[in-house]
């Protein structure tokens, strides 16, 4: 009996020692675990532009997964993973500012936003004021899609970095194709009524006058952003104008519904677009868009290189649902640039925004054959641009379709970063 009791208490002591050891060691292990470097994604994740916000989220998650798979951001105190935290702006500027305040309260240093130049402008102003008011808690703003040219010109900020080509750069790329369309004699300009849409129409007028003065602008229209449910009246005006082509910077549902309405009223002209290569637009246009929907982007899935094909195939393996298509090369390059800057800044504890910004100004990255660099003078990313035309999947140059629609985009013009680059009007104020 005594032997049994001794054995029982011996086992009990070992269990207690093991449990006590685990309790004592657990905080030490937790303390050693690398804390993630958090990125606050402020985007419309609900409401009429939720599809664009979710596309951004997929892209940023995939980009951070790539960095984390190679060990994370390499820092003197140990590698740290990247983590995307979602903040829903509901597509509204005031909600974006509210999300920024929430990110501040959670001590997040890096902000990412892009869909809406109006929201981006407000965020730049708010971050400028915050950084001046609280120098110990300064923040960085990574912009992947807000392309109003003013954001890296008159409104440029040391804390703001744009990774998309701005509207004037995109327009110049489109115009390099439009100016060679000798059959084109009339154009209808239509856009969303806010800073970006206004900038597109303004630059459209300027570049048409300079490069194709023989082309008449037969109509010009600005409509409320993300509020129009029925574009048939707009499409009817386009058709009645006799326009041979529509030039638009519309994105999201504002583009999808526009091209769908144009098809329904029987408009058989072409579309020169900034974003006509996805988010439902090709499926909405259908056969009527073949050879007629032209888009500009920093990259297309059908860029004819093996590296590009492998990159796209990898994305499709990660997100196999056709509805989850629309990969953005620039967002991948943005996260690679951030990781590079963080490593060069060598932050051990909290991210120091000023130190990272100083390194982000020098960023130069390559991925899947695409090389791009940040221009320090205005924080405008310099990267290749391409123009492509809609084709049936399987046609020459259209190996991959868009969102399972059966339609893809064949690249018809490539511009090197030096060709896409434009002068700036930024007078950078540095801390």
N, C-alpha and C positions, 0 to 999 in steps of 0.2 A: 504493500500500500504506500509506504514511504517513497519507494522508487517511482511509483506512478505520480505521486504529488510532486516530487523533485522534477520529473520530466515535464509535467504540466507547467510548473512555474518557470522552468528553463525556457520553454517555448514561448510562454507569455512575455518573459523579459526580452527575448530576441525580437518579438513583434513590436513591443513598446519602443525598444531602441530604434528599430527600423522606421517606425512612424515618426518618432521624435526627430530622427535624423532627416527625414523627408521634409518635416515642417521647418526645421532650421535651415536646410539647404535651399528650399523652394524660393524664398525671397532673393537669395544670392543668384540662383539661376535666372529668376525673372529679371533681376537687375542687369544681368549680363546679356539678356536677349536684346538684339538691336531693335530700337524703336524705328518704325517706318518714317520716311519723309513723306508727309501728306501733301496732296495736291487737291485743292477745292475746285471741283468742276461746277461752275455756276451756269446753268443752261436750262432752256425750256424743256422739261422732262414730262410735262403734262400740257394739255391744251392743243391748239391747232398746229403747233410746230414740234410736237413731241417726237415725231419720227426723226427729225433732224437731230434733236438732242440725244436720242438713244443711239443714233449712228455715231455721234461723237464719242459717247461713253464706250461703245464697243471698241472704237479705234484706240482710245487712250488706255483702256484696260489691256488690250493686246500689246500696245507699245511698252507699258510698264512690265507686263509679263516677260517680255524679251529681256529687259534690263535685269529683272529679278532672277531669271533663269541662269544668267551668267554670274550670279552671286550678289546682285544689287549694286548700289553705288559704292565704290571702293574709297573708303575714308581712313585716315590715320587711326581712329579709334575703333575701327571694325566696319565691315560692310553693312549698309542699311538698305532695306527694300523701299520701293516706291509704292504708294497707296493712293488710289483715287477715291475721294469722298464726294458724294453727290449732294448738290444743293439745287433745288428746283426753283427756277425764276419764273416759271409759267409763261415765259415769253414776254414778260413785262419788265420795264426798266426799274420801277420802284421795287419790285420783288427781287430783282438782281442786286439792288443796293441793300435790301434787307438780308439777302443771303450773304453778302460781303460782311455785314456786321456779325452774322452768326459765325462766319469763318474766323473773324478777329477774336470773338469770344472763345473760340476753340483753339486759339494760338496756331492757326495755319498760316504759313508764310507765303505759299505759292498759290496763286489764283489762276485758273484757266477759264476762258470764255471766248465766244466767237460769233454765235448766231445772233446778230443785231449790232450794227455799228452804233445805234443810239445807246444801247446798254453799255457797250464798250466805252464810249465817250464818257458816260456818267461814272463808270468804274475807274477810268483813268483819273478823273478829277477827284473822286473820293479817296483813291489810294494815294494820290499826291498829298492831299490834306492830312490823311492819316500818318503818312511817313514823316511829314514835317512836325506833326504834333507829338508823335510817339517814336522817336528815333531808335529806341531799343526794341521796337516790335515792327520794323519795317516789312513791307510786303512786295512781292513781284507779281506782275501781270503778264501771263502768256496768252497771246491772242492768236487763234488758229483760223479765224474765218471772217472777222469784222474788217471789211476792206474799204471803208471810206478813206480816201487818200489823206484827208486831214489828220488822221490819227498818227501818222508818222511824218507829218509836215507841220502845219501850224499848231497842232495839239500834241506834238511829240513829247514824250516823257522818258526820263532815265529809267523809270520803273516798268515801262511798257515795252514789250517785244512782240512784233507781228511776224507770224510765220506763214502767212498767206500772201500771195501777190495782191497788191491793192487794185482798186477798180480801174485806174488808168492803165496799169500794166496789163491787166486782163483785156481791156478794150483794145489796146494796141495789138495784142496777139490775135484777137478776133479780126481786127481790121486788116491784118496782113493777109488774111484769106478773103475777106469781103471785097477788098480793093481789086482783087483779080477776077471777081465775078462780073464779067463785062455785060451779062444779060440783065443785071440788076439795075433798075431805074427808079424804084420807089421803096421807101422804108417807113414802117410805123414804129414809133418808140413808145414803150409802155413799161412802167416800173412801180415799185412800192413807194408810197409817199412818206419817206423818212430820209435821213441823211445819205444813206447808201444809194437808194433808188434815185434820188435827185442827182447824186454825183454821176451815176451811170448815164442818165439822160443828158446831163450837161456835157460829159466827155464824148458821148455819142455824137452830139451835134458838132462839137469842135473837130473831132477826127473825121467825120464825114465831110465837113466843109474843107478840111485840109487835104484829104486824100481822095475823096470822090465827090467833088462839087457838082458833078452831073447827076447825082442821085438826089431825088426830091424826098423830103420828109413830109409825108402826106397826113400824118397824125401824130399827136403826142399826148400821153395820158399818164397821170399818177393816180393810184388808187390806194385806199387804206390797207395797211399791212395786216395780213392774217385775219381779216374780218369779212372779206367778200366770199360768200358761199356760191354765188351764181355768176360766172364770168360770161354768160351768153350775151348780155348787152355789150360788153367790151369786145367780144369776138365779132359780133355783128357790125360794130363800127369799124373794126379792122378790115373786114371783108368789103364793106361799103366804100372804104377809102381807096380801094384799088391797089393797096400795097402788095408788092411782090414778096416782101420779107418783113418779119418782126424782129426788132432788136430789143432784148430785155435782160435785166439783171435779176428777175424774179427767182425766188428759191422756195423750197418746201411746197406746201399745198397751193400757194399762190401761183407757182409755175405749173404744177400738175393740172389744176383746174382750168388754167388759161389754155393750155394746149389741148385739153379735152374739149373745151368749148369751141376752140377754133376748128377742131375736126368735125364737131357736130353741125356747125354752120356751113361747112364745106369750104373753108379757107384752104387753098392748096399751095400757099407760098411757103417759104423757108423760115426757119427760126434761127437767129444768131443769139446764143444764150451763154450765160456765165455758168449755169448749173443744170443744163438740160440732159445730162448724162445719167441721172439716177433719181431716186426718191419718187418713183411712180411716173415720171414724165415720159419715158420711152413706151411704157405699156399704155399710157393714156393716148399717145399719138398713134401707136400701132403702125400698120403698113404705110399710112400717110406720111410718116416721118422719115422713111428710108431715103437717104440722100438729101434730106431737107433740114434735119435738126443738127445744128452745129454747136459744139460746146468747147469751152476752154478750161483747162485744169493744169495743175502742176504735174499730174501723172494720170495715165489711163491704164486699166488692166491689159489692154492690147498693145502697149508699148512693145515693139518687136525685139526684145532681148531675152535671153535665157534667165538672167538674174531677175528681171521683172516678172516673168512667168512663174518662177519658183516662189517669189514673194507673194504673188496673188494666190497661188495654189495653197500656200501656207495659211493665208487668211481664211480661205474657204474651208480648210480642214478645221480651223479653230471655230468658225461660225458656219456650219453646213447648211443652215436654213437659208434658202434663196432670198427670203424677205430681209435677211440681215446683211445683205450685200452693201456695198459703198464704202470701200476702203480708201482712206486718205493718206497718201504718202507724206504730205507735209506734217501731219500729226505725229507720224512715226519719227520723222526727222526732228520735230520739236522736242519730243521726249528724249531722243538721243542727245540733242544739244544741251538739254537741261542736265542730264546725267554727266555729260562731259564737263559742264561748268561747275557742278557740285563737287566733282572729284578734284578739279583744279583749285577750287576755293578751299578744299580741305576742311570743311566744317566738321567738328567733332560733336558738339552739342546741338543747340538750336540753330536752324539755318540762318545765316547772316545774309540778308537780302542784298546789301550793298556789295559784299564780297562776291556773291554769285553773279550779280548783274555785271560786275567788272569782267568776269570770265565769260559770261554769256555774250558780251559784245564781240568776243574773239572766236565764237563757236564756228567750227567748220566740220561737217559730218558727211559721211557717205553711207548709203544703205541701198542695197539692191541695184547698184549701178548709178544711183542718183546722188550727186554731190551738191551741197548747198552751204552757204556761209551767211553769217549775220553781219550786216553793215553797221559798224559802230556809230557812224555819224547820225543816223536816224532810227536805228533798231528795226530796219526793214530787211527781212530775210531775202537773200538773193538766190534764186533757184531756177531750174529749167521750167519752161511752160510748153504745153502742147495744145494743138487744136485738133479736134476729131469730128467725124461725121457719123451719123447713125446708119447702121446697116443690119441686115439679117445676120443672126449668129451663123457662123460657118462660111460666110462670104470671105473673100480674101481680106486679111487684116482684121477680121472680127471673130477671133477664136472664142472669146468669152462674151457671154451676154450679160445683161444687167438685171439683177433681181429676179432671175428666172423668166424674164419677159420674152426671151427668144430674139432680142435685139441687143447688139453691142455697138461699140464705137471704134471706128477705124481711124488711126492717127494719120492726119494729112499734113501737119506742119509741126516741126520741132523748133523751139527757140532755146538756145543755150542761155545760161544765166546772164552772160554779158549782153546778149541781144534783148533780153527782157528788162534789164536794168534801166531805171530812169532817174533823172536828177531829183533832188529833194529840196524842201524849203524849211528844214528843221533847224532850229536854233537851240540845241540841247543844253539844258541847265543841269549841271552835274553837282552831286552833293560834295 
